[in-house]
Amino acid sequence: MSVNKKTPQDAVTQVINSLEPIFKDRLQLGLAVREQHGQGEDSYGVMPPDAVVFARSNAEVAAVLKACHQWHVPVIPYGVGSSIEGHLLATRGGICIDLSQMDQILETNAADMDCRVQAGVTREQLNTELRYAGLFFPVDPGANASIGGMASTRASGTNAVRYGTMKENILGLTIVTPQGDIVQTGGRARKSAAGYDLTHLMIGAEGTLGVITEIRLRLHPIPEQIKAAVCSFDTVDAAALSVIDAMQCGLPLARIELLNALQMQACIAYSDLQGFAPRPTLFFEFHGSEASVSEQIASLQAITDDHGGTGFSWATSTEERNALWKARHNAYYAGMALLPGHRALTTDICVPISQLADTINDAEAKARELDLTCPVVGHVGDGNFHMLILVEPGNNEQLGRAQQLSHHLVSESLRRGGTCTGEHGIGIGKKSYLLQEHGAGVALMQSIKRALDPHHIMNPDKIFDL
Amino acid sequence: MSVNKKTPQDAVTQVINSLEPIFKDRLQLGLAVREQHGQGEDSYGVMPPDAVVFARSNAEVAAVLKACHQWHVPVIPYGVGSSIEGHLLATRGGICIDLSQMDQILETNAADMDCRVQAGVTREQLNTELRYAGLFFPVDPGANASIGGMASTRASGTNAVRYGTMKENILGLTIVTPQGDIVQTGGRARKSAAGYDLTHLMIGAEGTLGVITEIRLRLHPIPEQIKAAVCSFDTVDAAALSVIDAMQCGLPLARIELLNALQMQACIAYSDLQGFAPRPTLFFEFHGSEASVSEQIASLQAITDDHGGTGFSWATSTEERNALWKARHNAYYAGMALLPGHRALTTDICVPISQLADTINDAEAKARELDLTCPVVGHVGDGNFHMLILVEPGNNEQLGRAQQLSHHLVSESLRRGGTCTGEHGIGIGKKSYLLQEHGAGVALMQSIKRALDPHHIMNPDKIFDL
C-alpha cells in the first residue's frame, strides 16, 4: 500500500475556504465523517481525506474540481463505500466527494428501455422504481452499490453471463473532468460510430480520469417467468464441464453460480439449507417465456445428467427462489462464519471457462497445501470466481500464507489467459498485477491519464503509479 | 473535404528508402496501386498515398510506424477498402499499410467460443472456417469487410439487435502504436476490471490512434434453427410500433430490417421477389431451438397482427431464407437501379427506437419536398437506418439538395437524442456533426489523440481536425 504523501496544508485550506460558501454544512471536517469516507469494505485500513463534501449537482462537483485543479489537491469520488480494493483511501489527503445525495432517477424511457440516473442512485433503489414500468437493470454485484461506483469499477456479478457487465449496459455518461468541465459521453442511440468511445474509457477508470455524475443505462424487460435450479456434482470438473456444454449449446441462462464443497458446507450451516450436501454445486436461474424456461431446464438437466449431476431440483415459487438466492448472496457471510472472528482476503480472478476447473482445482490444492480455510464462489458462466481466504487478525504468519495463495491464483490466472480482476478493479493492491497482465498497455493508460489529468488530482495512487 | 496538405517529399523518401529493404516488391509506388488504395466505396474521390506497403506481420507494421514516426510521415491502414466515409483518403500523402495479406486465423478456442485473427481476415472467410466448429461470428455489415476495418469503424449491421456490434464482440486487440510498439489490449477472459479499456478506445478510432493488427473475437454457437419471416404494413409507423413491442417483450430476434415502400419497389424489381407489394416491410430472422423459434414467430405474429401487418409469411428452408436475405443484402444495388447511372449519398443516422417512425416519416417528407429519390433500409431494432439519396453525376444543383437532405436528417437525429452515424464512422465528411453531437467531448478526444500520437501521423484529417 502506498504511503501517505500529504498534500500541502495551505493548498487544502485554500480549497476548503473556496468551497465552504457553496456547501456550507455539507462540507464536513470532523474525523468520524472523514474516517468513514477513507475506507471501503476491504482490509486496506483507513486513510481519511482532509474534507468530505456532499454534492447535489453537476455544478457543485464542477466547483470542487475547479478548485482542486487550481490548487493541485486530490479528489476522491465516493458512492456507498462498498469498494473492496482500497479505492477510497485518501493516500495524499484531499477532498472526498460523496455523491449519495445525487440520488435522482432523472428520466425513464419505457419505449426505448433506457433511463438516466444520478451517480448516487443505488441498484436496489433503481430496480424498485423500475418495477412499475415492467423493466429492470440486471447488473447485480451483490452489494447494494451506487450506479456511479459500479460504473467506475466496471462491476458485474451474477447476471453478467446473460445480460453483460456495466460495460455492456451503459449507453452514456455525464462526467466532470479534472478541470471542472461537464461533459456528456455516448447518447440515447443504441449504437453509434461517432468518435472515440469516451464512455468505455471512463467505465472502470476507478475515478482516476474524472467524476461520473450521471449514467444512462440500458434496461431489460422483466422476464415473463423466472425459475431457479440447483444441481450438485462429484467434482468441480464435472460442474465446470456442464457449464461449458450449456454455454456451447447457446442456452441463455441468466445466472450460473458455482459453490465449492466447503462453501456449500458453510451455506448449509449459515442459511439452514435443507436437502443439500457439502459437494460442488451449481445454482442456475432461467429467464424467459414459460415455454422457453421449460426448454432451458430440460436441456440443462440433460447436460448435468451427462456429467453425473445429482439432486437437480428447481424452485418455481418466488419464495423458494428467493431462499436459494438469498443463500447464494449470503455466501460471503456464510464463508466468514466458518471461522468466527477472522477476516477475509477476497480473490477475483477470471479465466477462459475451459480453464476454470483446472484453475479451481489448483486453487483448492494450494489452499490445502498452505493450510488455509478458503470457500469458493464463482460466476462460472464468465469464468470468474472468488476465493475467500480466511485470516485471523494479528496472525502475520498466516496473512503471509494468505498473500502467497492470492499471488499464486493471480499467477495461474495470467498463465492461463485470464485476468487478475474480473469485477473488483485494481485499486491500490493490484497495481503490480496490472503491469504483469497488460505490460506495455499500462504506458498507454498512463499517457491518457497525464493528458486528461495533468495535475494528477483524480483518485491518486489507484490503478498505477505515475 | 480537407485539402491535400502534402508531406515534405524528402521525409517520404527517407521512409521509403528505409522500408524498401524490408518489403522489397511488397512496397509499391505505381499510380494504379496508390489510387486504388486512396479511396473507399464512397463518393469522396481519390487521394492517393505516396506508397503502399503490403504487411505480413506485426513486426513489419511496427517497422513502418517507427520510420513514419521518426520522419513525421502519415500512415493510413487499409483493409479491403469498403469504407464509405472517406477513411482511406491520403489527405497529406504518406504510407498506406495494406493488411490484406495478414489473413490468418491464428487460434480458435471452441470450448471458450473465442478466436484470434489477423486484421486482414474477412468476415466471410472467418465464418467459412468457423462452420466446422459449429460457431459463427455474428457481425454482418453487408460488405465482406476485413475484421480489422470493422473494428476500426465500430461496424455493426443486421445482426446487432441480438448479438451486438463490433464493440460487444471483441475481447482484445493487438495494436501497433504510432511509435511502433506492439501492444496487447484486453485478453481471453470474458470480463475484466483491470485498468483502462484500451480495447474500446481503439474500436471505432478509425485508425487515428494506431494500427489494429490482430483481433480476439467472441464467437457464438450456430443456432439449432434459423427461420426468416416477412410482414408488410400500411405505414412506417405501424412497422415501427411492431418493432418496439417486440423489443419490449424481450423477443430475442436475430434480425429486424425495415424497407420502406420505395425500397421494396426497388427490391421487387431488382431481385424478382414474388408475392410482395411496394409497402413498408419488415424482414425478420429468428435463431434458437425449434421450440424457441416457433414461440418467437407466434409472439411476433400476434404483435404484427395488432398493428395491421399483412402477408406475414416465413421461410423455413435455407433456400427460401437465403433468397429473402439476398434481396435484403442487395437492397443497395436495387436502390441504385431505380435511377441507372446515378450515384448514392448514404445517410447513417441512429435514433432511440421510440423516435424511429417520426424520423423516417420526416425524412421521407423532406425527400419529397426536395424532389429526391430516396429508398430507405434500416436496422430498426437498433433505431439505425440508411437513406440512399440518388444523385445524377455532374448535377450540382441536385447534389446541393441531397446534401441539404442529409444535413436535415442529422439535425433531426441529434434533436431526437440520436447520433450522426450508427455504424459507418465520422471519416472525413462528418467532423462538424461530431462537434454538434459531442461538444466538449471532442476536446477530450483530441487530448487523447495528442497524447498517443504526438506527431499526428495516424490517418490524419479523420474524425476531427487538430
Interface residues (C-beta under 8 A of the other chain):
Chain A: N109 A110 A111 D112 M113 D114 G134 T153 R154 A155 S156 A160 G164 T165 K167 E168 T177 D181 I182 V183 Q184 T185 G187 R188 A189 R190 K191 S192 A193 A194 G195 Y196 D197 L198 H200 L201 I203 G204 A205 L209 H220 P221 P223 E224 I244 M247 Q248 C249 G250 P252 G288 S289 A291 S292 E295 S299 D348 C350 V351 P352 I353 S354 D382 G383 N384 S413 G417 G418 T419 C420 T421 G422 E423 H424 G425 I426 K430 Y433 L434 E437 H438 G439 A440 G441 V442 L444 M445 S447 I448 R450 A451 L452 I463 F464
Chain B: N109 A110 A111 D112 M113 D114 G134 T153 R154 A155 S156 A160 G164 T165 K167 E168 T177 D181 I182 V183 Q184 T185 G187 R188 A189 R190 K191 S192 A193 A194 G195 Y196 D197 L198 H200 L201 I203 G204 A205 L209 H220 P221 P223 E224 I244 M247 Q248 C249 G250 P252 G288 S289 A291 S292 E295 S299 D348 C350 V351 P352 I353 S354 D382 G383 N384 S413 G417 G418 T419 C420 T421 G422 E423 H424 G425 I426 K430 Y433 L434 E437 H438 G439 A440 G441 V442 L444 M445 S447 I448 K449 R450 A451 L452 I463 F464
